[in-house]
Structure formats: structure tokens, C-alpha cells
Amino acid sequence: ITIMLEEINADYRVINYDIFNGDQLRAEFGLVNPNYKLPALVDYMPQGGGAPISVFETGAMLQYLAEKSGRFLAASGAERAATLSWLTWQVAGMGPMSGQASHFMRYAPAGQDYAIARYGSEVKRLMAVLEKRLAQSPYVGGDSYSIADIALWPGQAAVFAMGVGAADWPACYNWYQRIKERPAVVTAMTRPDLAA
């Protein structure tokens, strides 16, 4: 979400929550996200004015910000459909599967061989899907950088860190490297208020 906020030059403030301490489980955060999960955003200057708008779930937030800013999501047609399909693919498939793989490989007690094999093989399958797409298209949604790329990019660092080699997925790695150099991505990834 921070990458998107930087890409659209939004004026925003990051509020850090210690999830290990349960900060996000407080009642006031439940007013922003009734599922008590991060990230979430509150738009204090919604289009057309009015009361602040709370938006939660990464895909919904990216679509909201794209539509508000008029950037990174085509207004109609094939590229919009492709972008929304790949965005949903990330939030329903690649994101949860790579998150589970990372958890079992890095944090779970020893002896989780089945879970590691199951989630690891699913991440590799999903990487093959993404590799095929990026071998055919410069960006996930088509010819233009979009919210689908913004949603997928941060997770690729974790995928490569889990031993899925760049040489195995050259189109994915090329795409990853190109996006890594975008000024908004560099800024988002180096903000000191996000390091906490």
C-alpha cells in the first residue's frame, strides 16, 4: 500500500502497530477494519467530501486508490479486466500461499515437512503461472504498470529469499528488478517509519 501511496504522490501518515503485542486487536482499530488485520487505511479526504472512508484488504485498498487517483488501473476494457484478475490472483493465491510457505519454512517448529512441501510446491506452481505471464507481457496486467504489479512485487522478495532462484524464473526476476528501481518503490522501501 505504501508503494501505491508513493506512486500517486499521496499525502499520508503511517501508523505502526506491534502485531506481536496485539496492537491491532484494540477496539479502535476494529472501527477501521472489523477483521482486525493489517493493513488498512482511512481516507480523510474522500472524493466528493463527506465523512472519512475506511478501506481494508490490500486488493480493495489498491483498487480504491487507483480509482480515486485515476492511475494504475484502466478505466475499462481488456487491460482493466486483466489487472483485476491478476490482482485477485495475488490476494487469493500467491499472497496466502507464499505467506504460508514462509511461515512454515521460517517460523514453525521443526517437523513441519508436510506443510513445507505442500506450500512450497504450490508457490512453485504459482511462480510458473507468473513466469508464463511475464514472458508474454511486460507487466502482469498487460502493457502498463498497474495495481496488480504493485500488489505482487513485495512478495517476490520473499519468494526469492525462500530459495526460489532467479535463474529458474528469469521473466519474473527481470520484472522484479525493473520495478525495484522505480523511485516510488525505492522511497516506500526505505521509509524509516516503516522499519519499526
C-alpha positions, 0 to 999 in steps of 0.5 A: 500500500505504501508503494501505491501511496508513493506512486500517486504522490499521496499525502499520508501518515503511517501508523505502526502497530506491534502485531506481536503485542496485539496492537491491532486487536484494540477496539479502535482499530476494529472501527477501521477494519472489523477483521482486525488485520493489517493493513488498512487505511482511512481516507480523510479526504474522500472524493466528493467530501463527506465523512472519512472512508475506511478501506481494508484488504490490500486488493480493495485498498489498491483498487480504491486508490487507483480509482480515486487517483485515476492511475494504475488501473484502466478505466475499462476494457481488456487491460482493466479486466486483466489487472483485476484478475491478476490482482485477485490472483495475488490476494487469493493465491500467491499472497496466502500461499507464499505467506504460508510457505514462509511461515512454515519454512521460517517460523514453525517448529521443526517437523513441519515437512508436510506443510513445507512441501505442500506450500512450497510446491504450490508457490512453485506452481504459482511462480510458473503461472507468473513466469508464463505471464511475464514472458508474454507481457511486460507487466502482469496486467498487460502493457502498463504498470498497474495495481496488480504489479504493485500488489505482487512485487513485495512478495517476490522478495520473499519468494526469492529469499525462500530459495526460489532462484532467479535463474529458474524464473528469469521473466519474473526476476527481470520484472522484479528488478525493473520495478525495484528501481522505480523511485516510488518503490525505492522511497516506500522501501526505505521509509524509516517509519516503516522499519519499526 
